[in-house]
Amino acid sequence: MGPQSTPDLSTQASSLSLPTVAVVGLGTMGTGIAEVLTRAGREVIGIDTDEAAARRAVSALEAATARAVQRERLTERERQDALARFRTFTDLQAAADADLVIEVVPEDYELKRQVFAELDAVVRPDTILATGTNALSVTRLAADSQRPERVLGVHFFNPAPAMKLVEVVSSVLTAPTAVAAVTELAHDLGKDPIAVGDRPGFVADGLLFGYLNQAAAMYESKYATREDIDAAMRLGCGLPMGPLALLDLIGVDTARTVLEAMYADSQDRLHAPAPILGQLAEAGLTGRKAGRGFYTYEAPGSATAVPDAESPASADEQSAGRTVSSVGVAGSGTMASGIAEVFAKAGYKVVLAARSLEKAEKAKARIAKSLGRSVDKGRMAAEARDAALAAITPAGSLDAFADVDLAVEAVAEDLAVKQELFKTLDKVCKPGAVLATTTSSLPVVACARATSRPQDVIGMHFFNPAPAMKLVEVVRTVLTDDEVHATVRAVCAKVRKHPVDCGDRAGFIVNALLFPYLNNAIKMVEEHYATLDDIDAAMKLGGGYPMGPFELLDVVGLDVSLAIEKVLHAEFRDPGLAPSPLLEHLVAAGCLGRKTGRGFREYARR
C-alpha cells in the first residue's frame, strides 16, 4: 500500500499548531511519522544515535516523495520544500526548539525513561513529550518525568503515511491542553484521532493482540495448520491478513512484549503469551525481519513466503474420495437456499428438501431471485441461470435423498433437531453417501452418533451468504473416515470454495478466534474505557477490519453471538471467555441487533 496523500501546506509553519516536531528514533515507524509531518508543513527534527538510521530515513523520505510526484500527489516544488523541512541529528540536544517531541525508540521501558529524562533537561517547559509506545505505561513514563502534565501517548499505526488512525493516550496526569494540541495536530495531518486512556494495547492493539495470541495458541496446539488458520480469518472475516502472517509482519518478539504488558495489567489468561511466541523469539525467529517466524521468507525483510517443511502437500498428492454427482440440501432458510445455489451453479443435481413442498418451492424461488440478480449485474449468463435452476428439485420430505451422494443439512442450530434429522438421513440415504452438517457451534460427533455410520459424517461449515463467501470449514470428528474427508475437500474445490481443516471442537477456527475478540470489545465499553464509535473506528482504521466489532455484532445478531460465546465458555472453561453481562442484558431486553431495529445501536425500521 503506497503512502497516502497528505495536504502540503503553503502557509508559514508558525501559523500551524505545533509547527516544529522532533521525532526520536528513525526506524520504520519514526521515519513514517517524519514523512507525514514534513508533508503537512511541519519542521521535523529527526534524531537517532545511529547515523546510518538517519541516512536511511532521509533516503526513505526522498523515495516516498519522489513516488508522490510521479503519482501527481505532490509537485516537485512541494517535494523539495518537504525535504528541506527534514533535518537529522544524533544528539537529543537538537530537540531544544521543538514544540512536540515524539519518541519511537524500541519498546523498552528503561530506554524510554532515559530518553524522557534527557529531554526534560533539553526542551522548553511548554514542550509536549509524546511516547509512541503501544505496550508500556504512559502514566509511569509521565510520573518519572519532571513535568508529567505535558506527557502523553501518540500511537500511530504502521505504515504511518497510509494508516488513518492515531490513538491519543492521556494519563491521569496529562493536561487537557496537551491532549487538545496533539489531537488538533492529528487532524491537520489528515488522520482520525481517538482519545483513549492508559492501558496496555490501548484500543486497537488491546483487541488485536488478544486475538493474535489465541491464533498462535491454536497453531501451537496443532488444531489447524498455519495456512488454514490464516485463510479462515481472511476468507471468513474479510481481514486483510491472517493472524500468523500478521504476527510475522509485526514481529513475534514485539507481539510477545505487548502481550506481557497486557497480561501484567489484566491477569487475563487470554493475554498470557502463547509459549510458542517465546520459543520463536528466543530462537531469533521473529518474523519477516529475521526471514523466518511462523512462515519462512525469501530473505530477512522480505514479504515473500517460500515453501518449507510445514507447507501443505499439493492437490495432486492428496487422496481421492468418493464420486459425488448429486447433492441433497435439507432446510428452507437463507443458508440452505445459498448452499443449494452454490451446488447447482457448480453443475451438481440438487434435491432441496424442506418440511413441506411449499417451503421447498419458496426456497427455490429465493434462489431464482438471487440468480436473477447475478444475471442483471452481468456476473452470470441467462443460460447458466436457467441450467442451475433446472438442476434443483424441491421436495417436501427427506425421502427424496434416497439416491444422493452427499446430504448437507442446514436446519435450525438445535442439537436435538439435528440429531433427529441425522437419524432420518441414516435410514433414507444409500450406503456410502456422505452426511454433512453445517453447524457453526454444535459438536459434529453428536450428529454422527445419531447414525449407524458415524464414519460417513463430517462438518461442512459454510459462511453466510454462502454464494459469496469463499470459506468452508471442514470438520472431522475422531470417527470420520479419511475417504469422506477427501471427498468433501474435492467437492469444495469443485464448487470454488476454499476448504480449511479443523477438529470437532467449539467454534472451529473462525468463531473460536472471532467471538472472544468481540466479547473483549464489549468489555471495553462496559468499563467505560472507550465508546462504541471509537472502538469501531479503531479496528477499521487501525486494523483494516471491514467492520467494527459493534457493527458486526449487530449484523450477526446479539442472540446468536451470545449463544456462541456460551458454547466457547462451556467448552474451554476459561474465565476470560465468559460472555459480557452487557451482552446478556441486551439480549434479555430483546435488543438483538439490526433484525429487531436495536442492538448496540438503533436502526431505522423498514
C-alpha positions, 0 to 999 in steps of 0.5 A, spaced: 500 500 500 503 506 497 503 512 502 497 516 502 496 523 500 497 528 505 495 536 504 502 540 503 501 546 506 503 553 503 502 557 509 508 559 514 509 553 519 508 558 525 501 559 523 500 551 524 499 548 531 505 545 533 509 547 527 516 544 529 516 536 531 522 532 533 521 525 532 526 520 536 528 514 533 528 513 525 526 506 524 520 504 520 515 507 524 519 514 526 521 515 519 513 514 517 511 519 522 517 524 519 514 523 512 507 525 514 509 531 518 514 534 513 508 533 508 503 537 512 508 543 513 511 541 519 519 542 521 521 535 523 527 534 527 529 527 526 534 524 531 537 517 532 544 515 535 545 511 529 547 515 523 546 510 518 538 510 521 538 517 519 541 516 512 536 511 511 530 515 513 532 521 509 533 516 503 526 513 505 523 520 505 526 522 498 523 515 495 516 516 498 516 523 495 519 522 489 513 516 488 508 522 490 510 526 484 510 521 479 503 519 482 501 527 481 500 527 489 505 532 490 509 537 485 516 537 485 516 544 488 512 541 494 517 535 494 523 539 495 520 544 500 518 537 504 525 535 504 528 541 506 523 541 512 527 534 514 533 535 518 537 529 522 541 529 528 544 524 533 544 528 539 537 529 543 540 536 544 537 538 537 530 537 540 531 544 544 526 548 539 521 543 538 514 544 540 512 536 540 517 531 541 515 524 539 519 518 541 519 511 537 525 508 540 524 500 541 519 498 546 523 498 552 521 501 558 528 503 561 530 506 554 524 510 554 525 513 561 532 515 559 530 518 553 524 522 557 529 524 562 534 527 557 529 531 554 526 534 560 533 537 561 533 539 553 526 542 551 522 548 553 517 547 559 511 548 554 514 542 550 509 536 549 513 529 550 509 524 546 511 516 547 509 512 541 509 506 545 503 501 544 505 496 550 508 500 556 505 505 561 504 512 559 502 514 566 509 511 569 513 514 563 509 521 565 510 520 573 518 519 572 518 525 568 519 532 571 513 535 568 508 529 567 502 534 565 505 535 558 506 527 557 502 523 553 501 517 548 501 518 540 500 511 537 500 511 530 499 505 526 504 502 521 505 504 515 504 511 518 503 515 511 497 510 509 494 508 516 488 513 518 488 512 525 492 515 531 490 513 538 491 519 543 493 516 550 492 521 556 494 519 563 491 521 569 496 526 569 496 529 562 493 536 561 487 537 557 491 542 553 496 537 551 491 532 549 487 538 545 494 540 541 496 533 539 489 531 537 488 538 533 495 536 530 492 529 528 487 532 524 491 537 520 495 531 518 489 528 515 488 522 520 482 520 525 484 521 532 481 517 538 482 519 545 483 513 549 486 512 556 492 508 559 492 501 558 496 496 555 494 495 547 490 501 548 484 500 543 486 497 537 492 493 539 488 491 546 483 487 541 488 485 536 493 482 540 488 478 544 486 475 538 493 474 535 495 470 541 489 465 541 491 464 533 498 462 535 495 458 541 491 454 536 497 453 531 501 451 537 496 446 539 496 443 532 488 444 531 489 447 524 495 448 520 498 455 519 495 456 512 488 454 514 488 458 520 490 464 516 485 463 510 479 462 515 480 469 518 481 472 511 476 468 507 471 468 513 472 475 516 474 479 510 481 481 514 486 483 510 491 478 513 491 472 517 493 472 524 500 468 523 502 472 517 500 478 521 504 476 527 510 475 522 509 482 519 509 485 526 514 481 529 513 475 534 518 478 539 514 485 539 507 481 539 510 477 545 512 484 549 505 487 548 502 481 550 506 481 557 504 488 558 497 486 557 497 480 561 501 484 567 495 489 567 489 484 566 491 477 569 487 475 563 489 468 561 487 470 554 493 475 554 498 470 557 503 469 551 502 463 547 509 459 549 510 458 542 511 466 541 517 465 546 520 459 543 520 463 536 523 469 539 528 466 543 530 462 537 531 469 533 525 467 529 521 473 529 518 474 523 519 477 516 525 481 519 529 475 521 526 471 514 523 466 518 517 466 524 511 462 523 512 462 515 519 462 512 521 468 507 525 469 501 530 473 505 530 477 512 525 483 510 522 480 505 514 479 504 515 473 500 513 466 503 517 460 500 515 453 501 518 449 507 517 443 511 510 445 514 507 447 507 501 443 505 502 437 500 499 439 493 492 437 490 495 432 486 498 428 492 492 428 496 487 422 496 481 421 492 474 420 495 468 418 493 464 420 486 459 425 488 454 427 482 448 429 486 447 433 492 441 433 497 440 440 501 435 439 507 432 446 510 428 452 507 432 458 510 437 463 507 443 458 508 440 452 505 437 456 499 445 459 498 448 452 499 443 449 494 445 455 489 452 454 490 451 446 488 447 447 482 451 453 479 457 448 480 453 443 475 451 438 481 443 435 481 440 438 487 434 435 491 432 441 496 428 438 501 424 442 506 418 440 511 413 441 506 413 442 498 411 449 499 417 451 503 421 447 498 418 451 492 419 458 496 426 456 497 427 455 490 424 461 488 429 465 493 434 462 489 431 464 482 431 471 485 438 471 487 440 468 480 436 473 477 440 478 480 447 475 478 444 475 471 442 483 471 449 485 474 452 481 468 456 476 473 452 470 470 449 468 463 441 467 462 443 460 460 447 458 466 441 461 470 436 457 467 441 450 467 442 451 475 435 452 476 433 446 472 438 442 476 434 443 483 428 439 485 424 441 491 421 436 495 417 436 501 420 430 505 427 427 506 425 421 502 427 424 496 435 423 498 434 416 497 439 416 491 444 422 493 451 422 494 452 427 499 446 430 504 448 437 507 443 439 512 442 446 514 436 446 519 435 450 525 442 450 530 438 445 535 442 439 537 436 435 538 433 437 531 439 435 528 440 429 531 433 427 529 434 429 522 441 425 522 437 419 524 432 420 518 438 421 513 441 414 516 435 410 514 433 414 507 440 415 504 444 409 500 450 406 503 456 410 502 453 417 501 456 422 505 452 426 511 454 433 512 452 438 517 453 445 517 453 447 524 457 453 526 457 451 534 454 444 535 459 438 536 459 434 529 460 427 533 453 428 536 450 428 529 454 422 527 452 418 533 445 419 531 447 414 525 449 407 524 455 410 520 458 415 524 464 414 519 460 417 513 459 424 517 463 430 517 462 438 518 461 442 512 461 449 515 459 454 510 459 462 511 453 466 510 451 468 504 454 462 502 454 464 494 459 469 496 463 467 501 469 463 499 470 459 506 468 452 508 470 449 514 471 442 514 470 438 520 472 431 522 470 428 528 475 422 531 470 417 527 470 420 520 473 416 515 479 419 511 475 417 504 469 422 506 474 427 508 477 427 501 471 427 498 468 433 501 475 437 500 474 435 492 467 437 492 469 444 495 474 445 490 469 443 485 464 448 487 470 454 488 470 454 495 476 454 499 476 448 504 480 449 511 481 443 516 479 443 523 477 438 529 470 437 532 471 442 537 467 449 539 467 454 534 472 451 529 477 456 527 473 462 525 468 463 531 473 460 536 478 466 534 472 471 532 467 471 538 472 472 544 475 478 540 468 481 540 466 479 547 473 483 549 470 489 545 464 489 549 468 489 555 471 495 553 465 499 553 462 496 559 468 499 563 467 505 560 474 505 557 472 507 550 465 508 546 462 504 541 464 509 535 471 509 537 472 502 538 469 501 531 473 506 528 479 503 531 479 496 528 477 499 521 482 504 521 487 501 525 486 494 523 483 494 516 477 490 519 471 491 514 467 492 520 467 494 527 466 489 532 459 493 534 457 493 527 458 486 526 455 484 532 449 487 530 449 484 523 450 477 526 445 478 531 446 479 539 442 472 540 446 468 536 453 471 538 451 470 545 449 463 544 456 462 541 460 465 546 456 460 551 458 454 547 466 457 547 465 458 555 462 451 556 467 448 552 474 451 554 472 453 561 476 459 561 474 465 565 476 470 560 471 467 555 465 468 559 460 472 555 459 480 557 453 481 562 452 487 557 451 482 552 446 478 556 442 484 558 441 486 551 439 480 549 434 479 555 431 486 553 430 483 546 435 488 543 438 483 538 441 487 533 439 490 526 433 484 525 429 487 531 431 495 529 436 495 536 442 492 538 448 496 540 445 501 536 438 503 533 436 502 526 431 505 522 425 500 521 423 498 514 
